Amino acid sequence: MRLTIKTNLAMRTLMFCAVNADRVVRKAEVAAYCNASEAHLGVVINQLGQTGFIETIRGRGGGIRLKTPADQITVGQVFRVFESGVPFAECFDRQRNTCPISTACRLRGLLCRALDAFYAELDLMTLEQLVAGNTGLERVLELAD
């Protein structure tokens, strides 16, 4: 299993916002600190805003910040938003499935249970738990005053 770039950037963006929770951050700052393309980041920020994880502030002094408190955002929630459009295997995509054995295959059921366990584990970790007391992360992501 490999995460999409969008999911990875979403988590980096949320961690950046959580580490710098006392301020509004700019997309360019997130891109620079998180080694991301501003173009890719723009798409991710838009989706994070549409799903209520962050809020965007327009105009001079604008940028982004967490809309939902970090202790109320689970890693599983974020992954579901960003990974839901990517079928795990061909047989998970009813419209594009061409697998000749899918009607008799037991692998799909096993994969479903494994994915459920994967997301259940991610649901146990909040954004707050990822960043609280993580001095190494703070050194990498904290903006200077």
N, C-alpha and C positions, 0 to 999 in steps of 0.2 A: 504494500500500500504506500502511496506517495501522495502527500498533500499538494493541492494546487497552489500556485504562486499567490492567488488571491487570498486564500486562507492564511497563508504564512504572513502576507502583508497586513491582513486584518488583525491578526494577533499582535504583530509588532506595533501597529498603530495604536491599538487599545492599551498595550503595555506602556507605550510612550506617553499617551494621555494620562494614564494612571500614575506614572512616576512624576509627571508634571501637572498634577491635579489642581494645583493652586493658580494655574494660568491658562489662557487660551493659547494654543500652539498653532503655528502655521504649517501648511502642507509642505513647504520647502524645508522647514526644520525637521519634520518627520522623515522626509525623503533623505536628507543628509545624514541624520543620525541612524537611520535604519537601512541605509544602503539600498535605496529603492528608487525606481524611476518615478518622477512626478506624474507622468501620464498614467502608469499603472495604478499609482496611489490614488489618483483622482477618481478612478472607477471604484476602488475599494472604499474610499471615504464616502462617496455617494451612496453606496449600498449600506455602509455602517449607519449613515444618517437616516436612510429610508427605513431601516429596521429598528431604529430607536436606541442604538447603542451610544451614538454620539450626536451632538448637535453642532450645526455649522452656523457661524456668525459672519455675516457679510459686512463689507465696508472697512474703513480704516480701523485698524486694531482687531480685525476679524480673524477667524481661524476656526479651529475645532476644539471641542472638549467633551469629556464624557457627559452623556445625558442620563444614563442609567448608572447608579452607584456601582463601583468596582466590586463590591461584595454581593451584588445581585446579578452579575454577568458570569455565567459559567462558560468554561471552554467548550463544552458540548453544544451550548446554544450557538456559539459563533461558528463552530465547525459545521453544524447542521445548515446554517444559512448559506455558507460559502461552498459546501461540498454537495448539497442536495441536488444540484443540477448535473452532477457528474455520476453516471451509473458506475457502480463498483465493478460490475462484470457485464458482458454483453446481454446475458439473460435478464438483467435487471431493467433493461430498456425494452419495453414491450413493442415499441414502434420499429426499432432497428434490430431486434433480435433475429438472427439467422441461424442460431445454433440448432442443429438437427436433433440433438438429444435432450433439449430443455424440458420437454414434457415428461421425461422419465428420469431425469437427473436428480440426484439427492444432494449434490454439491450446493445448489442455490439455498436450500434450507439451512445447511451448515453455515454458509456465508452470512445469511440473514442473522442467525444467532450470534455469530462472531461480531458482526457490525453492531448489534444491539448491546453486546458486552463492551465493545470499544466505546460507544457513546455513553453508556452508563458510567464507565470509569471517568470519562472526560467531564461528565456532569458533576462529579464530586469535587472538582477544582474550580474555584472562582478566580476572576482576574485579580482580586485583592490578594488572594493567597499566592499568586504568582509573583507579585511585586513587593508585598509587605516584608520589610526586613531584608530584602535582597540587595545588599549594598553593592554587589558586583554589577547588577543590572542598573542600579541608580548611577553608578560611575559612568556607565556607557550611555545612558539615555537622559540623565538629568541636565536640563538647560541651566546655564549660568545666569545669575541675576543681572 
